[in-house]
Amino acid sequence: MSSPVTAADLRDRVRDLLAAHPPATTDRTAFLRARFDAGLAWVHYPEGLGGLGADPALQAGVDALLAEAGAPGNDPRRIGIGLGMAAPTLLAYGTEEHRRRFLRPLWTGEEVWCQLFSEPGAGSDLAALATRAVRGDDGTWVVDGQKVWTSSAHLARWAILIARTDPEAPKHRGLTYFVCDMTDPGVEARPLRQITGEAEFNEVFLTGVRIPDGHRLGAVGDGWAVARTTLMNERVAIGGARLPREGGMIGRAARTWRDRPELRTHDLHQRLLDAWVDAEVARLTGERLRQQLAAGRPGPEGSAVKLAFARLNQRISGLEVELLGEEGLLYDDWTMRRPELVDFTGRDAGYRYLRSKGNSIEGGTSEVLLNIVAERVLGLPAEPRDDKDVPWKDLAR
């Protein structure tokens, strides 16, 4: 049995990587590929898949050394769905062929991923989805349906997709999970313009999309179990993103407080202090949960982190607008555009206030997350459900 990877081992690997591929003279993509191959992409992943089977807590040290050397990053904000949702699902349910085909270009950002889950009639009740996948005589699946609220669909090369493969089974047991090629001619992504003026979301229409059975993750009919892995990772990815102290929205509000003493009041001071403490608690809790996920132990606690993230962002953005007074009502740009990423801290207070309203919907509504916390964390009785064993085809829609 090999010895555990130490921080010193990782420092040596970083030194060797930088010597062989100097950031100043190496193409960005070439450097990221080399970093992946050196096992320094996500050190807790298995060897050969961008990692070394190391303690996930060692990743921060690797990132700091590379940043200090001026090495390029993979821009996690642009590829967050791939990193936070698709990758852990591929690791848990994908074949060795899936992992070797998809994980490297996913991590380097050469291939962007999106998530085809929610539908017009299946948002909070995701298991009620109606998109159908029918297997043909040659084993290929043909998919027809509509998905909605799909971030980055206009950029994506691949999508993680849940579709109904057995309408005779109860809604949770008739689903199957696939990797969908977004360049298939039957895939159409249309922009959904939101309150910020942008269209980071899309509705996606699937018409006769052909998916080889080799792009199925998990067993036929076991899609809900696979999807739960994705969803638990998604909630931590959204609510527990790695941030420094005073990172994210609380940093912008604190900076405004320090730079603009004429705006201060005693009441706003107390509220900012309360929000600062809550943001720091949420940050440290998110760090602990990320380590649990890296160790292969995703759990319902991620729902609590995502719930806290939504509430905090809305509270802090409202506080910042109130602190700025009339200035807080200004908005920099209503231009219709399809951005590559969501930039909470690079825009003005008005943008943050409007965009944060979506935080209590995306990645699971706050109402659904409260139920999960009540039932699976606190152990309270589950809400009555009369559709649990009813075939999906017999459910009212």
N, C-alpha and C positions, 0 to 999 in steps of 0.2 A: 504493500500500500504506500503510495507516495506521500511525502510530507505536506502539510498544509502550506498554501501559498502565503507568504508574509509580506508586510509592507516593504521590507528591504528587497525582496524578489521583484516586486512591482516597480520599485524605483530603478532597479537594474534594467528591467524591460523597457521602461520609458526612456532611459538613457540610450539604450541600443536603438530604439525606434527613431529617436531624434537624430542620432548619428547617421543612420542609414537613409533617413528621409528628412533632411532639414526643412522645416516649415517654410523658410524664406525662399527656397528654390524648388519646392515640390508642389506639383499640381494638387489642388484641394482634394479632389476625388481620389487621386492616387494615395494621398496621405491617409485619408479616412479608411480606404481599403486596407492599407498596410496596418493601421491601428487595429482594425477588426481582426486581421489575420494574426496579429501579435497577442490577441486575447485581452486587449485593453479597451474594448468597446463597452462591454458590461461584464465586469470581471467575475461575477457570480454565475454567468452562463457556462455551459460545458465547454471543454476544450474543443477547438475546431469550429465553434459556433460564435466566436467573438468573445469568449471568456476563458477562464482558467479554473472554474469551480471554486473560486475564492470567496471569502467572507464579503458580502455586499457592502459592509461598512467601509471597505478599503477603496471603493470606487471614488469617493470624494477626494482622496489623496492623489489618485491618478489624474483626475480632472484638473486639480489645482496645479500639478507639475506641468501638464501639457499647456494649460492656459498661460502659465508664467513664461513658457518658452515661445509663446505666440503661435501655437498650433491651431489650425482651423477646427471649428466645432461642426457638428452635424445639424445644427439649427433645430432643436427639439420642438420649438413652437410650430414649425412648419410640418413636421412629421410625427406629431404627438399621437395620432390614432395608431400609426404603425408601431411606435415604440411602446405605448402604454396599453394597447388593447390587442392588436394583431400578434405582436411578437410573443407575449406570454401564452396566448392561446395556441399558437403554432408550436411553442415549446412543450405545452402540456398535451396536445392532441395530434399534432402533426407527425407524419412519418419522417424518417431520417432524410428522405428525398425532399420533402416539403421544407424542412429546416435548412438544408444546404442550398436549396434553390432560392428561398425567399428572404432569409434573415440578413444576409450581408447587404444586398441592395436596399433593404428596408432601413437598416441602421445608417448606412452612408447617405441616405436621402435620394439615391438614384431612382427609387420607385416609391411614390407616395401611395398611402393606403387610405381608404375611407370605410365607413361602416353602414351597411345596408340592413338596418334593423327596423326602425319605426315606420309605420304606415299611417295613412289618413284615418283608418279605423282601428289602429293598434299602436297606441303610444304608451300610456301608463299600463295598459293591459297588453303588453307586448306579445304574450302567448296567443292572443286572438288573431295574429297576423294571417293574411289571406293570400299572399304571394305563393304561387304554386310551382313546384318542381316535379316534373313527370319524367321517369326514366324510360328511354327508348330501347328498342331491341338491341342496339349496339352498346348499351350501357351508359350512353351520354344522357345527361339531364337537360331538359328544356324548361326554362324558367320564364314565367309571365307574371307581372304584377307591378305594383307601384310602391316606392319607398319615399320617405319624406324627412326633412331636417337633416340632410346628409352633408356634413361639413367636408369640404375639399373634394367633393365628387368631380368638380370641374378640373381638378389637377391630378386625380388619382389614376394610377396604373392598375391597382388591384383593390378589391373590396372584400371584407368579411360579410357574409350574407347568410341570413336564416330564411328558409322557405318551408312551406308546408308540403310534405311528401305523402301524408296519409290523412285525408279528411275524415276517415272513418274513426280515427282514434281521438281520445280526448285532447284538448288543445295543447297541453304541454308535452304530449307523447307522440305527436305526429309531425314533429319538426326535424329538419336535417340542416347541418351547417356546411357551408361551402366557401371556397375562395373563388371569387368572380372576376373575370377579366373585364376591366372597364373599357377596353378598346373594342369589345365585341360590337358589331354593327347594330345589335338589338338594344344597346344601352344608350339612353338619352338623358342627359342631366340638364335641368332647367333651373335658372336662378330663382331664389326666394328672397326678395328684398325685405330687410328688417328695419326696425325703428331707428337704427343708426344711419340708415341710408345705404348701407352696404348689402351685399348678397354673399355672405360667407357660407350660407346654407343653400341646399338644392333639393328639388324633388327629382327623383330618378325613376324613369319608366323602363321596364324590362319587358321586351317583346321578343319571344322566341330565342332568348339568350341560351346558348349551348355551353354547358359546363361538363367537362370530362369527369367521370367518377373518381379519377385520381386526384381531383381537387376537392374532394370531400374530407372534412375533418370530423373524426368520430364516426360512430356507427349510424346507419340509416335509422331515423327515429329518435336518435339521442341528441338532437340539436339543442334542446333546452339545457341539458347539463353542460354542453360546450359553451353555450351562450352565457350561462351564469358565471363561468370563469372569466369571460370577456367583460361582463358587466361589473364584477367585483374589482377587476383590475382597472376598469374605466373610472370608477368612482374615486379610487385612490389617485389615479393619474390626474384627474381634474382637481380634486380637493386637496391632495397631498403632494403637489409638485415640489421638487427640491428648490428651496429658496434660502438665501442668506437671511440673517436677522434684519428686519425692516425691508425685506423684499416684498414685491407685489404692491398692492394698493395701499397698505398701511405706510409704506415708505414714501409714497407721493404725498399723502396727507401730512405725515410728520415733517417732510421737507417744506411744505407750504407753511406749516406752523412756525418752523424755525426761521424761514426767510421773510415772513411777513408779520412782524410783531404787531402791526397796527390792526390786524384782523382778530386778535386774540380776545376772548372773553373767558371768565371763570368757568362758566357752564361748558363751553366748548373744550376747555382744557380738561375737565373731568371726563367728558365723553371720549376725548381722544386717548386719554390714559387707559380708560377701560377697554377701548378697542385695541390698543397696542398690546395690552396683556393678553387679551383673547386671541389676537393674531399670533402671538408668540407661542401660546399653548397649542394652537392649531398647527403651527409649523412643526413643533417638536413631536406632536402626535402623528403627523403625516410622515415624519422621518421614521418613526418606529414601525408604522404600518408598511412603508415601502420595504423595510427589511424583512418583515413577515412575508410579503409577497415574493421577494427575491428568494426566500427560503422555501417557496412553494406552499405557503400557508395562507392563501387569500381567505378572507372571512367577511362576515356582515359588518364588521366594525368600519369598513371603508365607506359604508352608507352614512355613518355618523360624521365622518370627516368631510364627505362631500356636502352633507347638509349644513355643517358649520361653515364651510367655504362659501356657500351661496348666501347664507345669512350675513356673514361678515362682509363680503364684498358689497352687498346692498347697503348695509349699515355704514361702512366706511365711505363709499362713494356719495351717499346722501350727506354725511358729515362734511365731506370735502366741499361739496356744492354749497352747503350752508355757510361754511367758513369763508368761502370766496365771495359770498353775497351776489351782487349783480354779475360779477365776472363769471360766476359759476353757471350762469344761464347761457353763456356763449357756447357756440358749437363751431368747430373749425371747418368741417367739410361735409356737406350732404350728398356729395357726388355718388352716383350709382357706380359701384365697382365691385369686382370679385376678388377679394384679397387672398393672399396665400397664407396668412396667419392672423390670429387675433392678438392685437397689441394693446393690452390694458394700460401699461405704464408709459407708452410712447405717445399717447394721444392726450387730449385735454380732459378736464374734469367732467364736462358735459358728456363726452363719449363714454367715460367710465360709468357714469350714472345710468345712462341708457342701456349700455351693453350688459351691465350686471343684472338687469332684470331677467335676462335669459338664464342666469346661473341656477335659478330655482326650477328650471324646466329641463335643460339639457343634462344628459347623463343620469336621468331618473328624476322625476319630479319630487319636490320636497315632501309632498303628501305620501308618495309611495315609499320614500326613504324612511319617513317616520314610522310607517307600518313595519318595515324591515327591522328597524332598531327595536321597536316594541316587542316583536315576536321572536327575533333571533338573537338579540343581545340581552334584552331584559327578561325574556321568557314569558311574556304576557300571552293570554289566549289569542289565537288567530281569529281574524274576522271570519264570520260564516261565509262559506262559498257553496253555492248550489250547482256550479258548473264543472266541478272537479272531475267527475267521471262521465260527463255527457260527451258524446262524439262531437267533434268540432262542427261537422256539417249540420247538426241539429240545433246549434246555438243561434239565438236571435242576433241578427246583425242589421 
